[in-house]
Amino acid sequence: MKLLSLQDLDSGCGRDLLAATVALGFSEPVARDGLTAELGAWTASAMAAVRAELPADLRPERLPATVLVIAASTLPASTLRAVLMARLLGARVLLKPASGQEPIARAIAEADPAVEVRAFSSTDTDALDAAIAEADAVVVLGGDRAVMELRARVPFAKGYAGYGHRLSAAWLDGFDDADAEALARDLCAWDQAGCLSPQVAWVRGDTGEAAQRLAEAVRSLEPSLPMALPPSAAPTRHAMRALADMLGSAYATDTALIAALPTPDFRPSPGYRALWVLPASEEALRAMASVLSTVGVTPGATAPIGGQVRQCPLGQMQRPPLTWPHDGRPNLLPMLRPY
């Protein structure tokens, strides 16, 4: 698997991938940590386990010869994984990067000649339709609207996998220093970007105490995972702090804002390491079931939610195993030709 050459982030295409990720605005330690977590999941045994989801009697003509991957503008990790899944089917990959992420795509293509970069504007429908026509399957990473619009453009004779917007949260049944350290790592990973980052933490216990403990854990982690808050994020962070100061409590660090409120209803985070700490409520958790991707839980706890929501230990939210069924679906089967 030629893509594995990306695992060496200090030379060749791996170094180019790291540099391209830093150019997106992540600090070098954060970019390295995130890429290492993703690429480290690409083990021989994990790839074999993913391939094992294919039925033994699969007709060869159902395998896609070419897969078009339309990447999102969030994390390189999601693009990397989508490309890998297509290559595990033996498919050639047409990679359409998000605007500004062309260097990410070029680094991936540098690692594997079977990956071809197709950089065109999202408004260039002629180029889009040409790429769709060339592919046997299409994978879309992006917002819900983009996923729906692309589904309408892809003929039903082609494979299709669309992954839209999701949210993640933590469920804390008790909360000690080790839990705080693990949740701090989840919050700081990729600077809280992407669908797997916690936006809220529901806590059984004192929310203010949990928020303060988490802030202390973040402070300990910041020297090794630095972040510069962009000026554009200041207004929403200020509003978050003002609300928390008025209704609950807020704890700021050099990079993060941890805000405790007395009511359990979900609140979206403004991002960049801003987390709401709320009193645990099964009703509030279940109200978000349709859009939840991942729930990080304390040791021995299980979040009272079923369905396709991934539950994992704190500290592992941004480190899904390669076999994780993205949004509850198999990784390879959606890319097969339907018939």
C-alpha positions in Angstrom: 0.0 0.0 0.0 1.9 3.0 -1.3 -0.2 5.4 0.8 1.7 4.1 3.9 4.7 6.2 2.9 2.7 9.2 4.3 3.3 7.8 7.8 6.8 9.2 7.8 6.0 12.9 8.5 9.7 13.9 8.4 10.5 13.1 4.8 9.1 13.0 1.3 5.4 13.1 0.8 4.7 12.7 4.6 6.7 15.9 5.2 4.7 17.6 2.5 1.5 16.5 4.0 2.5 17.9 7.4 3.6 21.2 5.9 0.3 21.5 4.0 -1.6 20.8 7.2 0.3 23.4 9.1 -0.5 25.8 6.3 -4.2 25.4 7.1 -3.6 27.1 10.4 -2.8 24.3 12.8 0.4 24.5 14.9 3.0 22.0 13.9 2.5 19.9 17.1 -1.3 19.8 16.6 -0.9 18.9 13.0 1.7 16.2 13.8 -0.5 14.8 16.6 -3.6 14.6 14.4 -1.9 13.1 11.4 0.0 10.6 13.5 -3.2 9.4 15.2 -4.9 8.9 11.8 -2.0 7.3 9.9 -1.1 5.2 13.0 -4.5 3.5 12.6 -3.5 2.2 9.2 -2.1 -1.1 10.3 -2.0 -4.3 8.3 -4.4 -6.0 10.6 -6.9 -3.1 10.6 -6.8 -2.9 6.8 -7.5 -6.6 6.6 -10.4 -6.3 9.0 -11.9 -3.5 6.8 -11.5 -5.7 3.6 -13.2 -8.5 5.5 -16.6 -6.7 5.3 -16.7 -7.6 1.6 -18.9 -10.7 1.0 -17.0 -13.8 0.0 -19.2 -14.2 -3.1 -18.8 -10.6 -4.3 -18.9 -10.5 -8.1 -15.7 -8.8 -9.4 -17.7 -6.5 -11.7 -19.2 -4.8 -8.7 -15.9 -3.5 -7.6 -15.3 0.2 -8.7 -12.4 0.8 -11.0 -12.5 4.5 -10.2 -13.7 6.3 -7.1 -14.3 10.1 -7.0 -13.6 11.5 -3.5 -15.0 15.0 -2.9 -13.2 16.2 0.2 -14.5 18.6 2.9 -12.8 21.7 4.1 -12.4 20.5 7.7 -9.7 17.9 8.5 -7.1 16.2 6.3 -7.7 13.1 8.4 -11.2 12.6 6.8 -9.7 13.0 3.3 -6.9 10.6 4.0 -9.3 7.9 5.3 -11.7 8.3 2.4 -8.8 7.8 -0.1 -7.5 4.8 1.8 -10.9 3.1 1.8 -11.2 3.5 -2.0 -7.6 2.2 -2.5 -8.5 -0.9 -0.3 -10.9 -1.8 -3.0 -8.1 -1.5 -5.6 -9.7 1.6 -7.2 -8.1 4.5 -8.8 -9.0 7.7 -7.0 -10.0 11.0 -8.4 -9.5 13.4 -5.5 -11.3 16.7 -5.6 -9.9 18.8 -2.7 -11.7 21.6 -0.9 -10.6 25.1 -1.9 -7.3 25.9 -0.2 -6.5 22.2 0.4 -4.9 21.4 -2.9 -1.5 20.9 -1.3 -3.0 18.2 0.9 -4.3 16.4 -2.2 -1.0 16.8 -4.0 0.9 15.2 -1.0 -1.5 12.2 -1.1 -1.1 11.9 -4.9 2.7 12.1 -4.4 2.5 9.0 -2.2 0.4 7.0 -4.6 0.3 7.4 -8.4 -3.2 5.8 -8.4 -4.5 9.0 -6.8 -5.2 11.8 -9.3 -5.9 15.4 -8.1 -8.9 17.0 -9.7 -8.9 20.6 -8.4 -11.8 22.6 -9.8 -14.2 25.2 -8.4 -17.3 23.9 -6.5 -19.3 26.1 -8.9 -17.8 24.4 -12.0 -20.6 21.9 -12.7 -19.2 20.8 -16.0 -16.0 19.6 -14.4 -18.0 18.0 -11.6 -20.2 16.1 -14.0 -17.2 15.0 -16.0 -15.6 13.6 -12.9 -18.7 11.9 -11.8 -19.1 10.3 -15.3 -15.5 9.0 -15.1 -16.1 7.4 -11.7 -17.8 4.1 -10.8 -18.5 5.4 -7.3 -18.6 8.8 -5.5 -17.7 9.6 -1.9 -18.8 13.0 -0.6 -17.5 14.6 2.6 -19.1 17.9 3.5 -22.2 19.6 4.7 -25.7 18.1 4.5 -26.7 20.3 1.6 -23.7 19.3 -0.4 -24.3 15.6 0.3 -27.9 15.9 -0.9 -27.1 17.9 -4.0 -24.4 15.4 -5.0 -26.7 12.5 -4.4 -29.0 14.0 -7.0 -26.2 14.3 -9.6 -24.9 10.7 -9.2 -26.6 8.1 -11.3 -28.0 5.2 -9.2 -26.0 2.7 -11.2 -22.9 4.1 -9.4 -21.8 3.5 -5.8 -22.4 6.5 -3.5 -21.4 7.4 0.0 -22.3 10.7 1.5 -21.1 11.9 4.9 -22.7 15.1 6.1 -22.4 17.3 9.2 -22.3 15.6 12.6 -21.7 16.6 16.2 -20.0 15.0 19.2 -20.2 15.2 22.9 -18.9 13.8 26.2 -21.0 12.0 28.8 -19.3 12.1 32.2 -20.6 9.9 35.0 -18.1 11.0 37.6 -15.1 13.0 36.6 -11.6 12.7 38.1 -8.2 14.2 37.1 -7.5 11.3 34.7 -10.8 11.9 33.0 -10.1 15.6 32.8 -6.8 15.0 31.1 -8.4 12.6 28.6 -11.2 15.0 27.7 -8.7 17.9 27.4 -6.8 15.8 24.8 -10.1 15.3 22.9 -10.8 19.0 23.0 -7.3 20.1 21.9 -7.0 17.5 19.1 -7.3 19.3 15.8 -8.2 22.4 17.8 -11.7 21.1 18.2 -12.3 21.0 14.4 -14.2 18.2 12.8 -17.2 16.1 13.6 -15.5 14.0 16.3 -14.6 16.9 18.6 -16.7 17.4 21.7 -18.9 20.5 21.7 -20.5 19.9 25.0 -19.9 17.7 28.1 -22.9 16.5 30.1 -21.8 15.9 33.7 -23.4 14.0 36.6 -22.2 16.2 39.4 -21.1 19.8 39.9 -20.7 21.4 36.4 -18.6 24.3 37.7 -16.2 22.0 39.5 -15.9 19.8 36.3 -15.3 22.9 34.1 -12.6 24.2 36.4 -10.9 20.8 36.5 -11.0 20.5 32.8 -9.5 24.0 32.3 -6.6 23.0 34.6 -6.0 19.9 32.4 -6.1 22.0 29.3 -3.5 24.3 30.7 -1.2 21.4 31.3 -1.6 20.3 27.7 -1.3 23.6 26.0 2.6 23.8 25.9 2.7 20.6 23.9 -0.4 21.4 21.7 -0.3 25.1 21.2 -3.0 27.1 19.3 -3.4 30.7 18.2 -7.0 31.9 18.3 -7.8 33.7 15.0 -9.2 37.2 15.4 -12.4 36.1 13.6 -13.2 33.7 16.5 -13.1 36.5 19.2 -16.7 37.8 18.9 -18.4 34.4 19.4 -16.0 33.5 22.2 -16.7 36.8 23.9 -20.5 36.1 23.6 -20.0 32.6 25.1 -18.1 33.9 28.0 -20.6 36.7 28.7 -23.4 34.1 28.8 -21.5 31.8 31.1 -20.5 34.6 33.4 -24.1 35.7 33.7 -25.8 32.3 34.1 -23.0 30.0 35.3 -19.2 30.1 35.4 -16.4 30.3 32.8 -12.8 29.3 32.9 -10.4 30.6 30.3 -6.9 29.3 29.5 -4.4 30.6 27.0 -6.2 28.8 24.2 -9.5 27.4 25.6 -12.8 28.5 27.1 -14.7 26.1 29.3 -18.2 27.4 30.2 -20.6 25.8 32.7 -24.3 26.4 32.5 -27.1 25.3 34.8 -29.4 24.0 32.0 -28.8 20.8 30.0 -30.0 21.7 26.5 -27.4 21.3 23.8 -25.5 24.4 22.7 -23.3 24.5 19.6 -19.7 25.4 20.4 -18.1 28.3 18.5 -15.1 26.1 18.1 -11.4 26.6 18.7 -11.4 24.8 22.0 -14.6 26.2 23.4 -16.6 23.6 25.4 -20.0 23.8 27.2 -20.2 21.9 30.5 -23.9 21.0 31.2 -25.8 19.0 33.8 -26.4 15.4 32.6 -29.8 14.9 31.0 -30.8 11.8 29.1 -33.5 13.8 27.4 -31.1 16.4 26.2 -28.7 13.7 25.0 -31.3 11.8 23.1 -32.7 14.9 21.5 -29.4 15.1 19.6 -29.3 11.4 18.6 -29.9 12.0 14.9 -26.9 14.3 14.5 -24.5 12.8 17.0 -21.4 11.0 15.7 -19.4 10.2 18.8 -19.9 10.3 22.6 -16.8 10.1 24.7 -17.6 8.4 28.1 -15.8 8.0 31.4 -14.5 4.5 32.4 -17.3 2.1 33.1 -20.0 4.5 31.9 -22.4 4.0 29.0 -24.2 7.0 27.5 -28.0 6.3 27.4 -28.3 6.5 23.7 -28.5 3.8 21.1 -28.6 3.7 17.3 -25.5 4.4 15.3 -23.7 6.7 17.7 -20.2 5.7 18.4 -19.2 5.5 22.1 -15.6 5.5 23.1 -13.4 6.2 26.1 -12.4 9.8 26.7 -9.1 10.6 25.0 -10.1 8.5 21.9 -12.8 10.7 20.3 -10.5 12.0 17.5 -8.9 8.6 17.2 -11.5 6.3 15.6 -10.2 2.8 14.7 -9.9 2.1 11.0 -12.8 -0.4 11.3 -15.2 2.3 12.6 -18.4 2.3 10.6 -18.5 5.9 9.6 -22.0 7.3 10.5 -23.0 3.7 11.3 -22.4 2.4 7.7 -19.9 -0.1 6.3 -16.7 1.5 4.9 -16.5 -0.3 1.6 -19.9 -1.6 0.7 -21.4 1.8 -0.3 -18.7 2.2 -3.0 -19.7 -1.0 -4.8 -21.6 -0.9 -8.0 -25.3 -1.6 -7.0 -25.6 -4.4 -9.6 
